[in-house]
């Protein structure tokens, strides 16, 4: 393109751009020699086209584009922030409703955990205990019965385990314990 003259450039603009898109109200240029030539300057004046020449490395010519973008960004943020706040409130409210619904459903089928006292006898689930029996189907589901030594928390108890059970930590979660009925002990 270095061999093109400003007259050739004007013809190209008229043929390829102005004929298809109409006359622009302004043209932004990077101060190239064709765009600052006497001919191009006069052509733009005759067609009432404003020439905006940008500074080197600064394509925004007079700051208007940047200012318009700032204003648009402020409007966008204000619009979105009010929308987002209402959406966030709606989502929070709906989540609370869903959580309460799930809790009610789960609590319907959940039995309250048994409350054991020191001295009560309990079965210990064998699901985490290694067995010498080759298949789990033949293993006992519960072992023991063991006395409760003390209540550690609402969901954990300390058992008095026999010396042969020393590899098992004596504080166990309530889900691993089952109540022993007095008739089971006598049998």
Secondary structure in CASP SS format (residue, H / E / C, confidence):
PFRMAT SS
TARGET T0000
AUTHOR 0000-0000-0000
METHOD secondary structure of the structure
MODEL  1
X C 1.00
X C 1.00
X C 1.00
X C 1.00
X C 1.00
X H 1.00
X H 1.00
X H 1.00
X H 1.00
X H 1.00
X H 1.00
X H 1.00
X H 1.00
X H 1.00
X H 1.00
X H 1.00
X H 1.00
X H 1.00
X H 1.00
X H 1.00
X H 1.00
X C 1.00
X C 1.00
X C 1.00
X C 1.00
X E 1.00
X E 1.00
X E 1.00
X E 1.00
X C 1.00
X C 1.00
X C 1.00
X C 1.00
X C 1.00
X C 1.00
X C 1.00
X C 1.00
X H 1.00
X H 1.00
X H 1.00
X H 1.00
X H 1.00
X H 1.00
X H 1.00
X H 1.00
X H 1.00
X C 1.00
X C 1.00
X C 1.00
X E 1.00
X E 1.00
X E 1.00
X E 1.00
X C 1.00
X E 1.00
X C 1.00
X C 1.00
X E 1.00
X C 1.00
X C 1.00
X C 1.00
X C 1.00
X C 1.00
X H 1.00
X H 1.00
X H 1.00
X H 1.00
X H 1.00
X H 1.00
X H 1.00
X H 1.00
X H 1.00
X H 1.00
X H 1.00
X H 1.00
X H 1.00
X H 1.00
X H 1.00
X H 1.00
X H 1.00
X H 1.00
X H 1.00
X H 1.00
X H 1.00
X H 1.00
X H 1.00
X H 1.00
X H 1.00
X H 1.00
X H 1.00
X H 1.00
X H 1.00
X H 1.00
X H 1.00
X H 1.00
X H 1.00
X H 1.00
X H 1.00
X H 1.00
X H 1.00
X H 1.00
X H 1.00
X H 1.00
X H 1.00
X H 1.00
X H 1.00
X H 1.00
X H 1.00
X H 1.00
X C 1.00
X C 1.00
X C 1.00
X C 1.00
X C 1.00
X C 1.00
X C 1.00
X C 1.00
X C 1.00
X C 1.00
X C 1.00
X E 1.00
X E 1.00
X E 1.00
X E 1.00
X E 1.00
X C 1.00
X C 1.00
X C 1.00
X C 1.00
X C 1.00
X C 1.00
X C 1.00
X C 1.00
X C 1.00
X C 1.00
X H 1.00
X H 1.00
X H 1.00
X C 1.00
X C 1.00
X C 1.00
X E 1.00
X E 1.00
X E 1.00
X E 1.00
X E 1.00
X E 1.00
X E 1.00
X E 1.00
X E 1.00
X E 1.00
X E 1.00
X E 1.00
X C 1.00
X C 1.00
X E 1.00
X E 1.00
X E 1.00
X E 1.00
X E 1.00
X C 1.00
X C 1.00
X H 1.00
X H 1.00
X H 1.00
X C 1.00
X C 1.00
X C 1.00
X C 1.00
X C 1.00
X E 1.00
X E 1.00
X E 1.00
X H 1.00
X H 1.00
X H 1.00
X E 1.00
X E 1.00
X E 1.00
X C 1.00
X C 1.00
X H 1.00
X H 1.00
X H 1.00
X H 1.00
X H 1.00
X C 1.00
END
